[in-house]
C-alpha cells in the first residue's frame, strides 16, 4: 500500500513532494494551506486517523507530539499498526512513532535519506544487530511473533543464537551466532509448534496448484487444499502462492482458496504449464485435449516453484477439484510469477473538483497502473496521474475506450476507467457490461474483476449548488438523439411533463443540435406554470462555474452549452431568497404539512 505523505504548510511542500516522489507515495495536503497535493483534506486529525485505520503507511511533516495526540485514541494492537513516521519540516529528523517492526524503521531510514536528515531509530535490535527479528523480509513469516521481544532482549543481554535452516537475511545480520547458542532461530516448512527459546520462521516456498471445474463448490476446494497441505506435513504459513491455468482466472473457488490462506492467486497460460510435462507425476491426455496442457494442478505447482522446485504432493482429486503442492528452493515472489487476475475500476470522478471526488475513487485511481479516459477527465485528476500510464481518448470513441481498458485489465493489469460525474449515469459502466454480454472480447478481458465506484453526478452537483430542486420525484432525460431516436425522447419528455416530475436534462445542446431543448421547453409549458424555476448549471466544480435560476418561459437556448446541466422544476418547485440576496430553488416533499412537525402551524 502506498505511503501517504501528510503536509500542513506551504513551506514544507517542496520537501514533502521530494519525499513523495522518492517513495512513489501520495501527497496529502491541507486544503487551506497547501496549493498542490494528490489528495486534499480539510481536517488533519480526522484525515490522519482515517489513513491509520485503513492501514496506510504515514509520513507526517508534523511535530511528533501532534501525531501522537491524534492517533492515541486508536492505539490497541501493535501487531496491526501501520508504519507511522513523523518528519521535521526541515527534514532534519525522521522519527518512527508506530509500527517500528512493521516497516516504520525502514521507512524512517528511507525518508531520512531523501530528506538529508537522520532517522531516530530506538529499537535495540535494529541498532545493535541490523535486523528486527519480528519483522522478517517479504517471503518469510514469524509464526510466534509474541516471543520475539523476549528473545531479542536475551540477545541484547549477551546470549548467542543458533540458526537452524537456511535464511540469508539472518545469516547476513550482526546477530551473535554460536554452535551452542541458547536461542534458536529455526527456518522450516515443517508443521510443528515452536519450543521455548525458539523463534520459528516460515519461508513462503510452497505453491498450491489448483484445477477446478467451472462453478466448483468453494467448500470442496478449500477442504481439498487443506487436505493436501496436511498430507505434506507442512505449515500453511509457508504457502506463498495459489496457482492455476489462466482460464481459471475468474473461478471463484480458486480465489476463495487463496483468500482462505491469505496468499495471492496467479495464473499461467497453457504453453507454460505444458512445458512442465516432463516433470509431471500424472500427465493426462484427456486434460491436454481439453485445455492444451497435460496437467493443471501439478503443472501450476511446478511452474510456481520454478526450475529448481519439486512436487511435495502429487495431484489429488475430489469430485470437481484437483490440487498438488510444489516446493521452491527459496521463497517465491508472486509478482514475478504468472499474472494476477486483472482488475478494472470503473470510477466516477464527479464534476471535476477534487473535493467532490470520493476517497474510494481516489484510492482506486492510486492503485491503478493504467488510466483510461477522455483526455479532459484524466487532466482533471491532476497529480493523481503521476507515475501512471495514461491512455487518452477523444470524445466519440466510447466503445474503443472501454474495450481498451478491458483488454489492458485482461493482461493482468490494474486499470481505472475514468468517467466524469457518476460512472453509471450516462457514462461508461453500462458499456462495460454491454460488451461483456455482446462478446467478442479477448478471453482474458472476459475474466477480469470489475469494481464500479459511484461519483457525484452532474444533476446532484447542480441541485446542490441551486438548493434542493430534487427534493421530490425526479427523472433524467438525455436530449441527444445520437443513440436514441428523437421520437423516443419526445415521448419521454411528454410523459415526464404529464407526470409532473422534476427533470434533469443531460446533453441539452451541441454545436449542431439546438432545437431539442426549445421543443422540450415548449412541451413542458403545456404541463406546468410559466414561472417554473429552471436551473442552468455550467462548469460545476471547475473554473468558470455558473449557476442561474430562470423561469421556464424565459429559458433561452443561447444561454446553454455542452457543459450545462438543465434542471426543470415541477409545478411544486419554488424559489426562496435568503438575506444575502441569493435565490435558491427547492421542491418540497410535504414535511412542512406533516401532522405533528409543528412547521406548518408555526406562527
N, C-alpha and C positions, 0 to 999 in steps of 0.2 A: 504494500500500500504506500502511495506517495506521501512523503512528509509534507506537512503544512507549515510554511514559514509565516509567522504572525508578526506584523509590524504595525505600530501605532502612530509613528511620526514620520513626516516627510524627510527629516534629516537622516533617518536611519534607512530610508528607502533604497539608496544605492547599494548599501551592504546587504540588505535583505534580498534584493534582486540577484546579487552575485552569489549568495548562498543558494537561492532557489535554482539558478541556472546550473550551479556546480553539482547539486544533488538531484537534478531533474525533479524538482519539487514544485508545489503550487504556492504562489504568493498570495496570502490573505491579508488585506489591508483595511484599516479603519476608514470607513467611507468619508467621515467628516474631516479627516486629516491627511489622507494619502490619495494622491491623484492617479496612481497606477497600481493595479493588482489584478490577479487572475480571478479572485473572488473577494467581494467586499462584504463587510459586516458593520452593523450599527453598534452592537454592544459587545465589548471584548470578553467580558466574563462569560456570558451565555454562549458565545461562539466557541471559546476555548473548551468549555465543558462539553459542548456538543461534539467537538472533534475528539476529545478524550474518550467519551462514551462510545464513539464509533470505532475506537481502536486506532486512530490515525497517529502516527509519529508527529510530534510537535516540536518546532524550534521557535521559541517566542523571544523576540527582541524586547525584553522587558526585565524589570527587576525581579530577582528570584523570589523575594517576599511576596510580590504581587501575584506571581504564578502559583505559589504555594497556597495563598489565601483563596484563590479562585478554585483550585482543584481539591482543597482539603475535604469538603463535604462528600467527595466522590471516592475517596480512598478506602479500599476494602481489601481486596485480594491482590497482593503484589504480583502474583503469577499472571494476572490478567491485565496488568498495566501496560499501556503502550509507552514507548520511549518519549520522555519529555526533557527538553534541553532549554535552559534559559541562557540567552546570549546577550552580553553587554552591547549597548548601542554603538560603542566604538570598536566592537569586535575583539576587545582585549581578553575576554574570558568567556568560555563556554562551559556551563555547569549542568551535568546530567542530574536532574532532580528526581526523576522516577523512571523505572524500567531499566535500571543500570545493567542488569544481567539479561535484559531482553532487547539489547541493541542501543541503549542510551549512551553507554560509554563509547562505543564505536562511533555513534552518530556525533557525539561531542568532539571526538578527535577529528572527524572529517570536517565538521563545522569550523573548528579552530584552525585547521589547515587552510581552509578557504578564506577565513577572516584575518589570518595572520596573527592570531592570538594563541592562548594556551587553553588546553582542556583541563578542567579542575576535577580530575578523577580521584575519588576517595576510596574505591573498592580495593580492599587489601590484596586480594588475589590478583587482580589486574595489574596493580602496581608492582608486586614482587615477582610474579610468575609469568606475566604477559598473557594470561589466559583466565577466563571466567569458567569455572567448571560447571556452573549451572546454566551456561549459555553456549552449548556446542554449536559449531557452524552448521550451515544448511546441509542436510543429508544425514544428520546424526540427532539422536534423541536421548535425553537423560531420563531413564524410567523412574528413578527415585529422587526427584528434584528436591524433596523436602530434607534429604540428608546432606545436601551439598554444603550448607552453611557449616555444619559440624566438621565435615571432612576438610573444608578449606581452613577452618580455624586450627585443626590439628596440624596441617601442613605449615601454616604460618608460624605455629609454635615450635616447629623443628622436626616434625615427623617426616618420614620418607614414604614415597609411593611406589607401587609396583604396577606396571601396565601389562594387562593380560589381554592379548588380542592386538589387532592392527588398527591404529588411528594416527595418521601422520600429524594431525593438528596437536595431539597430546605429546607426541614424540618430539615435535619442534618447539615445545614450550620450555620455560625455565623451571619446571617443576623438579623438586629434588627426587631423583629416582634411585632406587636400590633394589637389589635382588631379594633382600629380606625386609622390604618396606612393609609397615603395618597397615598402610592404606592401600586398598586395591582399586584400581581403575580398570574395570572389565569392559571389553568390547565384544559383543556376541549377539547372534540372532537367536540363540537357543532360548526356548521358553522356560524360564525359571524365575524365582524371586531373588532379589538382592539379599546378601547376608550382611551382618553388622560390619562396619568399617569399609564397605564397598560402595562405589558408585557404578551403576550398571548402565552402560551406553548401548544403544541400539543403532547399528548402521542401517540406513534405509537401502538395503541391497536387494530386496525381494520384489519381484514383479509378478502380479497375478494376471495371467492371461484368461480371458473370458470369451466364450461364444454363447450366443443365445438366439433362440427362435424369436421372431417378431412377436412382441407382446408377452414375453415370458414373465411369469409372476415374480415380483420383486423378492418376496419371501423365499422363494425357491433358490434364487440366485444368491442371496445373502447366506442362506443355510449351506449351500454347496461351497461357497468361498470359505466360510468358517471351518467347514469340514476338511478342506484341503490344507489349510494353514495348520489345523490341529494335527493332521496326519504327518505333516513335515516336522512337527515338534518345535516350531519356531514361534517367536513372539509377533503378534500382529503389529507391534510398534516398529518392526523392521520392514514393514511393507512400504515401498516407496512409490508404487505406481499400479494402477489397473490398466491393462492394455487390451485392445481388441482390433478387429478389422474396421476399416473406415466406413463401411456401410452400416455399422452398428453405432455410428456417432450420435444418433438420436434415439438409441434404445434406452428406455427408462431403467431397465434392470441393471445395465452396465453402470450408469451414473449413480444408481442407488447403492450399489456395492462400493463404488469409490467414496461416496458420501459417508457410508457406514464406517469405513476405516479412516476417513479424513485424509484421503490422498487424491491426487489428480487422476483424471482419466485421459489416456492418449490413444490415438488411433493410427494404424498403419495401413497402407494400401496393399492390395493383393500381391503385386510383384515382390514387395518387401518381405511379406510373410512366406511367399513361395520360395524365396532364396534360403529360407531356414529349413527346407525339406530334408536335406541330408542329416540334420540334427534331430529331426522329429522321432519320437518313440512310436508314434501311432499315425503314420501318414494315411490319408484316406482319399481314394479316387472319387468317392461319392462327394466329399466336401469340395474337391477340386472342380468337379463338374458343376457344382452349384455356385461357388464364389471365386474360383480362379486360384486357389491355393490349397495345398494338401493338409492343412491344419490351421485352425483359427486359434484355439486356446494355447496349444503348445507353441505354435509359430509366434504368437504375440508375446508370450512369456519369454521366449528366447530372443526375439528382436529387441525387447526392452532390456534384457540382461546384457546384451552386447556380445561380441565375438568371443570374449573370454568367459562368458556366463555358461550356466548349465541348468538342466532341469532338476529340480528337487522333487517334484511330484508330477508324474505323467498325467495325461488327460484323465479326468474323472467326469462322469456323466450323471446328471439327474434326468428327469423327464424331458425338460426343454432347455437345459443349460449345460455347457461344458466348462471346465476350469482346469488350469495347470499352473504350477508355480515354478518360476525361474529364479535363479540367484546370480547376481552380478558380483564381480570381484571387488568392486568399490561401490559406494552409494551412487544411486542413479540420479541423473539430472533430468527431471521430466521435461523441462523447457527445450532440451536438446534431442528429445525422442518423439518420433511420430509427429502428430499435430493434435491440438486441442479441438474440441467441438467449437466451431466458430460462433461468435455472438454478434447479434445485430441489435443495437439500441436505437429505437425509433423515438426521437426526442422532439418535444416542442419547446422552443426557447422563449415563448411569449412574444410580445410585440417588439422586443429588441433590447430593452433596458435590462442590465444585469440584475437590478433589484427585483425585477419581475420574473427572473429565471429561478426555477425551483432548485433547492440543494441537491435533490436526486438527479435532476438533469445535469447539473454541473459535475456531479460525481461520475455520471456515466460518460460524459464528454472527456473528463480527465482520465478515465480508464481506457478509452478507445485508442487504438493505434492509428486508425484512419477516420477522417471526417468526410462525409459525402453530402453535398447540398448545393443549392443555388448560391452563387458567389456572395450576394448581399447577405444572406443568412450566416454564412461562415464568417464574413467580415464582422458581423455583429457580436461574435463570440470574443473578439479582441484577443487578449493574451492567452486565453484558453486554447487557442490553436497552436501555441508554441510547442515545437517538438513533434507535432502530429503531421501525418501525410494528408494533404488536402486534395480532394477530388472535386473540382469546381465544375458546375454545370450551368448552362444558360436556362432561362425560362423556356417552357415549351418542350423540354426534354425530360419530362417527369418519369416516363417508363424507363428510359435509359439510365436515369439517375438511380432509381430504385433497384433495377436489375444489377447495376454495377455494385451497389452496396451489398446486395445479397451474394453476389459472386465473390466479392472480397471476403465476406464472412465465411463463405463456403471453403475458402482456402485455410481456415483455421484462425483467422484474424478477428480482432475485436473492433467493430465498426460502429460509428454513430451516424445515423441518417438524420440530418438536421433539418427541421421544419420550423417555420415561424408559427406563432400562436400555439395552438394545440395540434399535435401530430395526427389526431384522429378527426379533426374538424376541417373539412375541405383541404386535407393535406395527404401526406404520403403513406400513413399507416394502412389505410384501406387498400392502396395499391400493392403493398407488400403481400397481403393475404389474397388479393385477387390473382397475383402472379403465382402464388403457391397453388391455388386452385386450378388455374389455367394450365399449369405445367410448362414444359419447355426449358426449365432451369437446369443447370448442371446438377449432378447428383449431390455434390457437397453443399450447394446452396439450398437444397431442399431439406437438409438435416441440421440447419443452424438453430441455435437458441435465440428466441426473439423476446425482447422486453420493450414494451411501449410505456413511455412516461408522459404524463399529462403536462400541459403548459397553459398559461393564461391565454385564452383565445382573444381575438380582436374584439368580439362582441362583449366579453367580460371587461376588457380594459376600457372600451368606450363607455359602457354602462357605469363603471366605477368613476370615471372622470366626470360624467354628466350627473351622477346622483344614484338613482336606483330605478331606472326605467324597466328593468326585468324583474320587478318585484312580484309580478303575477305571470300568468301563462304567456309564453312567447314561442316563436319559432324562428328559424333562419332559412333564408332562401338566397341562392346564388342567381344573379341575373345574367350570368354568362351562358350564352347559347352555344358555346363551342362544343360542349359534350352533352348538353341537354337540349332537346327540341324546344323552340320558343313557345310552341303551343302548350307544352307541359309546364313551363314556367308560368305562363299566363294562368293556367288552371290552378296552380298552387297559390299564386298571389290572390286570385279571386276568392279561393277557399279560405285563406288566412284573413282576408278582409271581412268575409261573411262571419267567420268565427270570432272576430274581434281580438285577434292575437296581436301583441306587440311583435313587430317584425324587424329582424336584423338582416339587412341586405348586404351580402358579400358580392364582390366583383360588380359594383353598381354601374361602372362605365369602363370603357377602354378607349384607346386612341381612335378606333374605328366604330365603336359601338356607343352611341349617345342617346338613342331613343327609348331603350327599355325602361330606364328609370322614370322618364317622363310618362310613359304608359302606366307604370306602377303607381306613380303619384295620382294620376287622374282616376285610376280604378279605385284606389283607396279612398279618394274623396267621395265616392259613392256610398261608403260604408261608415265613415267617421267624420267628425267636425273639421272644418277648415283650419281651426286653430290647434289641432292636434300637434303636440310637440314632436319635432323631428331632430335627432342628434346627428350632427356631422362631425366625425372624429377622424383626424388626419395625423399621420406620423406619430402614432401613440408610443410614448416611451422613448422617443428619439428627438433629435434636434428638429425644430420647426413644428413641434406638436401644436395642434389647433383643435379646439372643441367648441362647437357652437350649437345653439338650440334655436330652431326657426319653426314657424307654423307650417303645417303641411301644405297649405295653399301657396306658400311663398318658397317652397323648395325649388331651387334653380339648379339645373344640371351643370351649369357653368361653375358652380361652387364645389363640385365633386370631381375627384380624380381617382386614379387607380389605387392610391394608398388611403382612401377614405372608406370608413365603415359608416353606413347609414342605418340608424335605428328609428323606425317609425312607431310612435306610441299607439296604444289602443284608445278607444273612446273614453277610457277611465284615466289615462295618463295625464298628470298635471305638472305644473311648474310652481316653484316657490322661490322667492328671493330672500337671501339672508342679509343680515345687517351690513355686511361688507359690499353689498350690491351685486353679489354673484347669483346668477339664476341656476337653479337645479331642476331636473326632471325626475319624476318618480311615478310608479304605478302602484297604487295602494292595493293591498290584498284583503283589506277589511278588518284589520286588527283594531282600528280605532272604533269600529262599530260593534265589536265583540262584547257581549254582556260580561260585566264584572271587571273589565280592564280599567274603567274609570276615565279612559281617554276621551271617548265620545261624549261623556257627560261633564267634562271639565268646564268650569265656569270661565 
